Amino acid sequence: MFKEYDPLKNKLFNVMDKDGHIVNDKWMPQISDDQTLKAYQQMMFARKADLMTVSYQRQGRIYTYPPNYGQEAIAGGLAQELRENDWVVPAYRELGLWLAKGATLKEVFLYFMGYEDGSRFENATHLLPVSVPIASQLLHATGIGYEVKYHKKDEVVYTFVGDGGTSEGDFHEALNYAAVWKVPVVFVIQNNQYAISFNVKNQTSSQNLAVKSVAYGLKSIQVDGNDFFAMTRVAQEAAKTARENQEPVLIEALTYRKGAHTTSDDPSKYRSKEEEQEWEEKDPMKRLKGYLTGKQLWNDQQEEELDQQYKKEVERQFEEAENYGDYPLEDVFKYQYSEMPDILKKQMYAHQKFLKWKEGQ
Amino acid sequence: MSVMTLVKAINNALDIKLNDNKDVVLYGEDVGYEGGVFRVTQGLQQKYGVERVFDSPLAESGIVGTAVGMAVAGMKPVVEMQFSGFAYPAFNQMISHVARMRNRSRGRYTSSMVIRMPYGGGIKALEHHSESMEAIYAHIPGLKVVIPSTPHDAKGLLISAIESEDPVIYMEPKRIYRAVKQEVSEDKFNVEIGKANVVQQGKDVTVVSYGAMMRDTQKALAMAKKAGISVELIDLRTIYPLDVETIAQSIKKTGRIVTVAEAPTSFGIGSEITAIANDEAFLHLEAPPKRVTGFDTIVPLPQGEHHYMPSPEKIYHEIEKTAKF
């Protein structure tokens, strides 16, 4: 696959057309109807949660949030291959992956409500917290890859970056390290076309982003990230390469950020309705639904019912997060060091003393 | 004169300098077409063209590193770090080259540039969007560090920064980007770098602050006034080089000094001013110099941020204790 879709050929890998017809039988992944349906439902849940989070933000019930709207198939496909002990080293727009790894929606809500506790991920193994500084996390993934190889573990490290992040030095250092060390890391570029307002066409003069791997000597592919089957197949091949050959892989998943960069951003300032419409046709949910309904595996009524069920579930978890309670002063201090230094204790006690004085006023 | 916010005043200063010096160029992430995520550079690309006001690829080291080259070759880059929390990939360029080019080349080359960056907390932001790390830059020999607290100063200081032959880190208190409005002249004027502003004369306690904390400090001063404490308020405006003379003179007058900042306590600007009190006014001191700051901790996410940010009550409390010491 990596030969046939060598990024130097600038050939996009896809399996399914925009209406859900399989157009590339050769590379259709081995996946049962049941599993496909389940994946679709998980993607539905991620989308429902995402859209509701944006509306919660509009109501002032949650702070700044980076929407995932339109990018669901990337997580959807990768999740098919993800094992419990595999690592996920995220940026900040991988909601589907966090959920697939076992993070709860409540935790995600807590984080974006402004509680660090949302990054505990009590039920998830090998899931790192959100990393905001662009591309810096890719090196962490490479280091984890070193540990996996060092201890001869059967694990794959998945890590994520956006199209803009490919301009950062850390992106290039991570690819080089991973290729030199031959570690089982799968780098995923979620190329959603925009780094805030900046179009990917201006970000680079490379013919695509996958091609950046060539100089560093690692396998890569440019895949239609809105095509669930293509993503699933690429995930299978990449995981196999990483797991069996201890080799890193770079995946450029082509997608579109249908929402804003974050809820503080207004994309109408920098992109056209025509462009949005063009991508609407390639929406990942619409395509997979087309496939499922074409095979009589799914219908609108089932979708409506499940949508209502998910709405309730999202509301339930949101309310739990909303009732999380106060943020104690001690929590500002106690995770800074393994043991709190005296100088820090003194600052905390002084503040407690001030609070007492304030109460007495 | 027209009513300006900080955002408008900065935009106006950039406009004036782009207009009167063809070697001024403006770039950074999203600063061109969109006019910046805070709209600080709005309209400037339309007015001066994409060759002079432009979006850079997403790479902060790239932004500052290329600015060094431009400056060495005689241009005047004014670059933006989208948030101070994302400036660190460029830190190597700043500490290793921006700060050193003049000294290294014995004055033959300079890296005269302005690096703008919004900083500071209190806006309920995500991680890395709330820090106040001015002390890091102030500690680097070769850099000047400027922080305005009013639209007037923002404009005058930025014009001075762009005209300066030295590299200037120009930190913008984003919490008050639009919260403070003031009548500001539309003409070109300078606010001198290195000169603090005595905002209010007083005799009991000297209070020194800067940036967004000036607002909270002024609220505390209203409380102090009610309590009959006469405060002399100094707005630093320039973090480095510190205006030692103005600060020392005031401490000599009042014998008491309280500094206010939202940065961590240790090794901060307040610590430096305490050292000035010791060096320059030791025999005049009537009370131990006091620092009101954030903690030596990461700025908490929004739910815990109120613990961290010094409140007007906390500032007042320390002013009162110092006055009564």
Interface residues (C-beta under 8 A of the other chain):
Chain A: Y63 T64 Y111 M113 G114 Y115 E116 V130 V132 P133 I134 G164 G165 S167 E168 G169 D170 A195 I196 S197 F198 N202 Q203 T204 T262 S264 D265 K269 Y270 Y327 L329 D331 V332 F333 Q336 I343 L344 Q347 M348 H351 F354 W357 K358 Q361
Chain B: E29 D30 Y33 E34 V37 D55 P57 L58 A59 E60 S61 G62 G85 F86 Y88 P89 K124 A125 L126 E127 H128 H129 T265 S266 F295 D296 T297 I298 P300 L301 P302 Q303 G304 E305 H307 Y308 E313 K314 H317
